[in-house]
Amino acid sequence: MRFRPLHEKILEVMRSLLVSSLKPTEEMIRHLIDIELGHINRNHPDFLNNSSVLSELLQGTDNEKNSDPSKADKKNTKDTKNQAAE
């Protein structure tokens, strides 16, 4: 083999570089895995269709507000008091 000392020096430098980069690389890969595990894939078929569920929930709360007689009575009482004060 030609330039044997050069070959050995290149291997030594590369080993040193790989060893020094090992911990930061492992940490970065762990962070990337944590990010991937924390991601919620809303396009997955098992995931509920967010917009339809949300609109159903909002319609349900609107219907409850409109059908709650105690809230309607409170509103009418306030309107009556305001009219009486005028």
Rosetta blueprint (number, residue, H / E / L):
1 M L
2 R L
3 F L
4 R H
5 P H
6 L H
7 H H
8 E H
9 K H
10 I H
11 L H
12 E H
13 V H
14 M H
15 R H
16 S H
17 L H
18 L H
19 V H
20 S H
21 S H
22 L H
23 K H
24 P H
25 T H
26 E H
27 E H
28 M H
29 I H
30 R H
31 H H
32 L H
33 I H
34 D H
35 I H
36 E H
37 L H
38 G H
39 H L
40 I L
41 N L
42 R L
43 N L
44 H L
45 P L
46 D L
47 F L
48 L L
49 N L
50 N H
51 S H
52 S H
53 V H
54 L H
55 S H
56 E H
57 L H
58 L H
59 Q H
60 G H
61 T H
62 D H
63 N H
64 E H
65 K H
66 N H
67 S H
68 D L
69 P H
70 S H
71 K H
72 A H
73 D H
74 K H
75 K H
76 N H
77 T H
78 K H
79 D H
80 T H
81 K H
82 N H
83 Q H
84 A H
85 A H
86 E L
